Amino acid sequence: MAIKRTEWDKVFSDYIRYRDKLTCQRCGKKYPTLARGLHCSHFYGRSSWATRIEPNNAMALCFGCHQHVGAFPLEHIDLWESRFDESEKEKVRYLHNKTLIKKRDVATNANLKLLKLMLKKAKEDYDENNI
């Protein structure tokens, strides 16, 4: 059964893809705009609200690379390890182990507003550097 995609997921996905400059973090393929072929890939899956909208738990991957790391989990670990520093990874590990964090704790209007501000800033940074 697929996990329902919420408004938080859409805003977060767009934020991650802009933060990563619309570029696959594995193969380097660049996209000129938001595209279905560039995914927001989570290290710890979306089933955990504790890490679902945590930026250090996600990166932009093209469809092919997303499929590849899904099939080769050790490469997924290596990619995540190389992408984030130790304090960022430790924060994600800590949150991942906080099993009592529920959707109601994360999917708040305040968090959605913060995500939208983060997306706006990432898009402005992208647009400023790609004119």
C-alpha positions in Angstrom: 0.0 0.0 0.0 1.4 3.4 -1.0 1.9 6.1 1.6 -0.5 9.0 1.0 1.3 12.1 -0.3 0.4 15.2 1.8 0.7 18.9 1.2 3.8 18.7 3.5 5.3 16.1 1.2 4.8 18.2 -1.9 6.3 21.3 -0.4 9.2 19.3 1.2 9.9 17.5 -2.1 10.0 20.8 -4.0 12.3 22.2 -1.3 14.8 19.3 -1.5 14.9 19.4 -5.3 15.6 23.2 -5.3 18.0 22.9 -2.4 20.0 20.4 -4.5 19.9 22.8 -7.5 17.5 20.5 -9.5 20.5 18.1 -9.8 20.7 14.4 -9.1 23.0 14.0 -6.2 24.3 10.7 -7.5 24.9 11.0 -11.2 24.9 14.9 -11.6 22.1 15.0 -14.1 20.6 18.6 -14.2 17.0 19.4 -14.7 15.9 22.8 -16.1 12.7 22.9 -14.0 10.9 20.8 -11.5 10.3 17.5 -13.2 8.7 14.2 -12.4 12.0 12.5 -13.3 13.8 14.2 -10.4 12.7 12.7 -7.1 13.0 13.6 -3.4 14.7 10.4 -2.1 14.5 9.7 1.7 17.2 7.7 3.5 14.8 6.6 6.1 11.4 6.1 4.4 8.4 8.3 4.6 6.5 6.0 6.9 8.3 7.7 9.8 7.0 11.1 10.5 10.0 11.8 12.8 12.2 12.0 9.7 9.7 12.5 6.9 10.3 16.2 6.5 13.8 16.4 7.9 16.1 17.9 5.2 19.1 15.8 6.2 17.1 12.7 5.5 16.6 13.5 1.9 18.3 14.4 -1.4 17.3 14.8 -5.0 17.9 11.7 -7.2 16.8 11.1 -10.8 14.4 8.2 -11.4 17.2 5.9 -12.4 19.5 6.6 -9.5 16.5 6.4 -7.1 15.7 3.0 -8.4 19.4 2.0 -8.2 19.9 2.9 -4.6 16.7 1.2 -3.8 18.1 -2.0 -5.2 21.6 -1.6 -3.7 21.1 -0.4 -0.1 24.8 -0.4 0.7 25.3 2.2 -2.1 22.4 4.2 -0.7 24.2 4.2 2.7 27.4 5.3 1.1 25.7 8.1 -0.8 23.9 9.4 2.3 27.2 9.1 4.3 29.0 11.2 1.7 26.3 13.8 1.3 25.9 14.9 5.0 28.3 15.6 7.8 28.3 13.7 11.0 26.2 16.1 13.0 23.5 16.1 10.3 23.5 12.3 10.1 23.4 12.1 13.9 20.3 14.3 14.0 18.5 12.1 11.6 19.5 8.9 13.5 18.2 10.5 16.7 14.9 11.5 15.1 14.6 8.1 13.4 14.8 6.4 16.8 12.1 8.6 18.3 9.3 6.3 17.5 6.7 8.2 19.5 6.7 11.2 17.1 3.4 11.1 15.2 1.9 12.9 12.2 0.1 15.3 14.5 3.4 16.3 16.0 5.0 17.2 12.6 2.2 18.0 10.2 1.3 21.3 11.8 0.4 24.6 10.2 3.6 26.1 11.7 5.8 23.4 10.2 4.0 23.8 6.8 4.6 27.6 7.0 8.3 27.0 7.8 8.6 24.5 4.9 7.1 27.0 2.5 9.5 29.7 3.6 12.4 27.2 3.2 11.1 26.4 -0.3 10.8 30.1 -1.2 14.4 30.8 -0.1 15.8 27.7 -1.9 13.9 28.6 -5.1 15.2 32.3 -4.9 18.7 31.0 -4.4 18.4 28.7 -7.4 16.9 31.4 -9.6 19.6 33.9 -8.6 22.4 31.5 -9.5 20.8 30.2 -12.7 19.8 33.4 -14.5 
